[in-house]
Amino acid sequence: MKPTHIVAIVVIAIAVGVLISSMGSVTEYVDFATAQEMYNKGKDKSLHIVGTLPKDNSGKVVGMQYEPRLNPNLFIFEMIDNKGVKEKVYYNDAKPQDFERSEQIVIIGSYNKEKKFIAKQILMKCPSKYEGEQKKI
């Protein structure tokens, strides 16, 4: 065999290995109902859920519980998924900075035995500083 053939086979083998390993770490974007259904069927894997924070009439975020003096590593909040379902989310870490200012939230996690959604990670989409007033030219 020529050295170029050997190199080509090695490169293909590495590419296949990378593809197979990355397929196992892919998570799905679902809503709360689908996540609950998947947990009930025994599929206990991390899922992405996209949603927003509930707000009162004045625009203030409601449904958050965070008391850093009692437990700085427990943040509980309510989130409304894209289908309008409101659910409590438990995050075993400190409340992210500027959490209340987020336009959209993506939580990554899964349900536990007590049927609580445990977020392992929170991703926030904050308002753009470029939106709003536009200058006339």
C-alpha positions as CSV (number, residue, x, y, z in Angstrom):
1,M,0.0,0.0,0.0
2,K,1.1,3.5,-0.8
3,P,1.7,5.9,2.1
4,T,-1.0,8.2,0.8
5,H,-3.6,5.4,1.0
6,I,-2.6,4.7,4.6
7,V,-2.9,8.4,5.5
8,A,-6.3,8.6,3.7
9,I,-7.6,5.5,5.6
10,V,-6.4,7.0,9.0
11,V,-8.1,10.3,8.2
12,I,-11.4,8.6,7.3
13,A,-11.2,6.5,10.5
14,I,-10.7,9.6,12.6
15,A,-13.6,11.4,10.9
16,V,-15.9,8.5,11.5
17,G,-14.8,8.3,15.2
18,V,-15.5,12.0,15.7
19,L,-18.9,11.7,14.1
20,I,-19.9,8.8,16.2
21,S,-18.7,10.4,19.5
22,S,-20.5,13.7,18.7
23,M,-23.8,11.9,17.9
24,G,-24.0,10.7,21.5
25,S,-23.7,14.2,23.0
26,V,-26.4,15.8,20.9
27,T,-29.4,17.1,22.9
28,E,-32.8,17.9,21.6
29,Y,-34.9,21.1,21.8
30,V,-38.3,20.2,23.4
31,D,-41.1,21.6,25.5
32,F,-41.9,20.7,29.1
33,A,-44.6,18.2,28.1
34,T,-42.3,16.3,25.8
35,A,-39.5,16.4,28.3
36,Q,-41.8,14.9,31.0
37,E,-43.0,12.3,28.5
38,M,-39.4,11.3,27.6
39,Y,-38.5,11.0,31.3
40,N,-41.6,8.8,31.9
41,K,-40.4,6.5,29.1
42,G,-37.0,6.1,30.7
43,K,-35.1,8.5,28.5
44,D,-33.1,10.3,31.1
45,K,-30.9,12.6,29.1
46,S,-30.2,16.3,28.9
47,L,-32.7,18.3,26.9
48,H,-32.9,22.0,25.8
49,I,-36.1,23.9,26.6
50,V,-36.6,27.4,25.2
51,G,-38.9,29.8,27.0
52,T,-39.5,33.1,28.7
53,L,-39.9,34.4,32.2
54,P,-43.4,35.2,33.5
55,K,-43.9,38.9,34.2
56,D,-46.6,40.9,36.0
57,N,-48.5,43.9,34.6
58,S,-45.6,46.2,35.3
59,G,-43.1,44.0,33.5
60,K,-41.4,42.7,36.6
61,V,-40.3,39.1,36.5
62,V,-42.3,36.9,39.0
63,G,-41.9,33.4,40.3
64,M,-38.2,33.6,41.4
65,Q,-36.9,32.2,44.6
66,Y,-33.3,32.9,45.5
67,E,-32.0,33.5,49.1
68,P,-28.2,33.5,49.0
69,R,-27.8,33.8,52.7
70,L,-29.7,30.5,53.3
71,N,-28.5,28.6,50.2
72,P,-26.4,30.4,47.6
73,N,-26.4,27.3,45.4
74,L,-30.2,27.0,44.9
75,F,-32.1,29.1,42.5
76,I,-35.7,28.3,41.7
77,F,-37.7,30.1,39.0
78,E,-40.7,29.7,36.8
79,M,-40.4,29.6,33.0
80,I,-43.0,29.5,30.3
81,D,-42.0,27.2,27.3
82,N,-42.9,28.0,23.7
83,K,-46.2,26.1,24.0
84,G,-47.3,28.3,27.0
85,V,-46.7,25.7,29.7
86,K,-45.4,27.2,33.0
87,E,-43.1,25.1,35.1
88,K,-40.8,25.5,38.1
89,V,-37.1,25.0,37.3
90,Y,-34.5,24.1,39.9
91,Y,-30.9,25.3,39.3
92,N,-28.3,24.1,41.8
93,D,-26.0,27.1,41.4
94,A,-26.2,30.9,42.0
95,K,-28.7,33.1,40.1
96,P,-27.1,34.3,36.9
97,Q,-26.3,38.0,36.7
98,D,-28.9,40.1,34.8
99,F,-31.3,37.1,34.8
100,E,-34.4,39.3,35.0
101,R,-33.3,41.2,31.9
102,S,-33.4,38.2,29.7
103,E,-35.7,38.2,26.7
104,Q,-35.5,34.4,26.3
105,I,-34.1,31.6,28.3
106,V,-32.7,28.2,27.2
107,I,-32.4,25.6,30.0
108,I,-30.4,22.4,29.6
109,G,-31.3,19.6,32.0
110,S,-33.8,16.9,32.8
111,Y,-36.5,15.8,35.1
112,N,-35.7,13.9,38.3
113,K,-37.6,11.3,40.3
114,E,-39.7,13.9,42.1
115,K,-40.8,15.2,38.6
116,K,-38.9,18.5,39.1
117,F,-36.9,19.9,36.2
118,I,-33.3,20.3,37.2
119,A,-31.4,22.7,35.0
120,K,-27.7,22.0,34.7
121,Q,-27.1,25.1,32.6
122,I,-28.9,28.3,31.8
123,L,-28.4,30.3,28.6
124,M,-29.8,33.8,28.4
125,K,-30.6,36.0,25.5
126,C,-30.4,39.6,26.7
127,P,-31.9,42.6,25.0
128,S,-29.7,44.0,22.3
129,K,-28.3,47.4,23.0
130,Y,-28.7,48.2,19.3
131,E,-32.5,47.8,19.3
132,G,-34.9,50.6,20.1
133,E,-34.5,54.1,18.8
134,Q,-33.1,54.5,15.3
135,K,-31.3,57.6,14.3
136,K,-32.6,59.4,11.2
137,I,-30.1,60.2,8.6
